[in-house]
Amino acid sequence: MKTGLITSDTYQNHNTGDGHPEKIDRVSVILENFKKLNNKNLIWKKPSKIKNKILEAAHNPDYVKFVQNSFPKKGLSFLDGDTIVSPGSKDATIDAAGSIIAAIDGVQNNEFANAFCAVRPPGHHAEKNKAMGFCIYNNVAVGAHYLLEKYKLNKIAIIDFDVHHGNGTQDIFYNNEKVLYISTHQYPYYPGTGGNNEKGKHNNVLNIPLPAGTTSEEYLNAYEHVLKKLKQFNPEFILFSAGFDAHKDDPLAQLQLTSKDFYHLTKRTLNLSKLYCEGKVVSILEGGYDLNALKESTAMHVDALLEFSK
């Protein structure tokens, strides 16, 4: 078995304007690196074409309509203070959500053992009715709902290691006992949510807030709480909201992880996934804004996926 790499050329046309941290180069640098590495165990695949119904499982239909009417004919348009769209964003947003559908289908149909989706825009800040924090559709939430509805699974775990709390994912699944949402993140910090008192209606949310300056060792020790909660939940499928902005070189936060730490946390999770869900894991890109750190960290993350898929 191999590892899927799901991506699209349309991300090059999602223009957020000069100086915006969520820039075109983020996905380009990842893909150029994987092309250089030329690993024969990576299966490159395009996103699935999806209909509104799949988006509307995670988002209010009126919100989906609002987004689809928001793309300008030219120039840039603001969905909120820092979430910007251009004419090319229309296809990119659909492909970002469609990528996790292609990845899930690939794993479920034994096309590959696991998968990484290199996408933009990211998704975990997008709520049912609201774009924010560079995010338009909540890609990982779309994927979780697809697993529940298409494959009739009853236990989906989402692990979000982006440095910012995934308020949108938490919002969408707060009352859903079938989805466990776990987040490690800098706190207090943007977007202001993610205190450890936010537990979900069915104790299905675990927030692990970490102070600025948290070291690799402290982070990996805290990650044991993620693994403990996973064991208790016994998931049938695991989704990663894979943000790499907890890296020490990232300009948007102050955690102190190294690129290698992303290999370790991925490996630990995959070892558990073998016991509970036959290693069924799909990861989708969220944040990460230092290009070199992002290139190295995604390579480490995918290395762990590749090792596990052999």
NUTI-57312 format. One record per residue (C-alpha): residue in three letters; x, z, y. Coordinates in steps of 0.5 Angstrom, whole numbers, plus 2048, in hexadecimal, padded with zeros to 3 digits. Last residue first. Layout:
N
alaXZY...
This chain:
310
lys809807800ser804809805phe807810807glu80D80D809leu80A80880Dleu80580D811ala80B812812asp80F80C815val80980A819his80981181Dmet81181081Eala810809821thr80A80B825ser80F811828glu81580C829lys81180782Dleu80D80C831ala813810833asn816809835leu810808839asp80F80E83Ctyr80780E83Dgly804811836gly7FD811835glu7F880F830leu7FA80B82Aile7F580B824ser7F780E81Dval7F380C817val7F4811810lys7F2810809gly7F7814805glu7F38157FFcys7EE81A804tyr7EF821802leu7F68227FElys7F981B801ser7F781D808leu7FB823808asn802820807leu7FF81B80Cthr7FE820811arg805823810lys80881C811thr80581B817leu80782181Ahis80E820818tyr80E81981Aphe80C81B821asp811820822lys81681B821ser814818828thr81681E82Bleu81182382Egln812827834leu80B828837gln80B82783Fala806821840leu80581B844pro80C818844asp80D81883Dasp81581A83Blys813820837his80E81D833ala807820833asp805819836phe80581682Fgly7FE81582Eala7FB814827ser7F4815826phe7F581681Fleu7EF81581Aile7EE818813phe7EA81680Eglu7E681A808pro7E882180Casn7E8828808phe7E682C80Egln7EA83280Clys7F082E80Aleu7F082A811lys7EF831815lys7F6834812leu7F982D813val7F782D81Bhis7F983581Bglu800833818tyr80182E81Eala802835822asn80983581Eleu80A82E820tyr80982F827glu80D835828glu813832824ser81382C829thr81283082Fthr80C832833gly80E83183Bala80783083Dpro80383583Aleu7FF833833pro7F8833832ile7F683282Aasn7EF83082Aleu7EB830824val7E482D824asn7DF82D81Easn7DD83481Ehis7D683281Dlys7D4831825gly7DB830827lys7E1835828glu7E283582Fasn7E583C830asn7EC83982Fgly7EC835836gly7EC82E835thr7E982C83Cgly7ED82B843pro7EE823842tyr7F3824844tyr7F882B843pro7F7832841tyr7F983183Cgln7FE82B838his7FA829832thr7F982982Bser7F2827829ile7EE828822tyr7E7824822leu7E382581Bval7DE82081Alys7D8821815glu7D5828819asn7D482481Fasn7D2828825tyr7D8827829phe7DA820826ile7D981C82Dasp7DB821832gln7E182382Dthr7E381B82Dgly7E281B835asn7E6821836gly7EC81E833his7F1824835his7F7821838val7FE821835asp7FB81C830phe7FB81F829asp7F481E827ile7F281F820ile7EC81D81Eala7E981F817ile7E381B814lys7DF81F80Fasn7D881C80Cleu7DA81580Blys7D480F80Atyr7D980980Alys7D5806810glu7D280B814leu7D7811813leu7DD80D813tyr7DA809819his7D980F81Dala7E081181Cgly7E380B81Eval7DE80A825ala7E1811826val7E880F825asn7E780982Aasn7E480D830tyr7E2808834ile7E480783Bcys7EB80C83Cphe7F080C841gly7EE813843met7E7812843ala7E180E841lys7DA812840asn7D481283Clys7D5814835glu7DC816838ala7E3812839his7E9817839his7EB815832gly7EB80D833pro7F180A834pro7F1803838arg7F5800834val7F780082Dala7FC800828cys7F8802822phe7FC80581Cala7F9805815asn7F980880Eala7FA806806phe7F97FE808glu7F37F9805asn7F07FF801asn7E97FD803gln7E8804807val7EF80380Agly7EE7FC80Dasp7E77FE80File7EA804813ala7EF800816ala7EA7FA818ile7E57FF81Bile7EB80381Fser7ED7FC822gly7E67FA824ala7E6800829ala7EC7FE82Casp7EA7F782Bile7E47F882Fthr7E87FB835ala7ED7F6835asp7E77F0835lys7E47F383Cser7EB7F583Fgly7ED7EE840pro7E87EE846ser7EC7F4849val7EA7FB848ile7EC80284Bthr7EC809848asp7EF80E84Dgly7EA810853asp7E480E84Eleu7E280784Cphe7E6803851ser7E67FC851leu7EC7F7852gly7ED7F0854lys7E87EA852lys7E27E984Epro7E17F184Ephe7E07F4847ser7DA7FA849asn7D47F6845gln7D77F883Eval7D97FF840phe7D2800843lys7CE7FD83Dval7D3802838tyr7D180883Dasp7C980683Cpro7CA805834asn7CD80D834his7D380D831ala7D680F82Aala7D180B825glu7D080682Bleu7D780382Aile7D5801823lys7CE7FE826asn7D27FA82Blys7D47F5826ile7DB7F5823lys7E17F0822ser7E67F381Epro7ED7F4821lys7F37F081Flys7F77F1819trp7FF7F2818ile8007F5811leu8077F9811asn80A7FA80Blys80F7F480Casn8127F8812asn8147F3817leu8187F981Blys8187F4821lys8117F2821phe80F7FA820asn8147FB827glu8107F582Aleu8097F8828ile80B7FF82Bval80E7FC832ser8087F7833val8037FD832arg805801838asp8087FB83Cile8007FA83Elys800800842glu7FD807841pro80180A846his7FE80684Cgly804804851asp8017FD853gly7FA7FC850thr7F67FD84Aasn7F67F7846his7F37F683Fasn7F67EF83Egln7FC7F183Atyr7F77F5835thr7F37EE833asp7F97EC82Fser7F77F182Athr7F97F7825ile7F87FA81Eleu7FE7FC81Agly7FC7FD813thr80080180Elys8027FF807met800800800
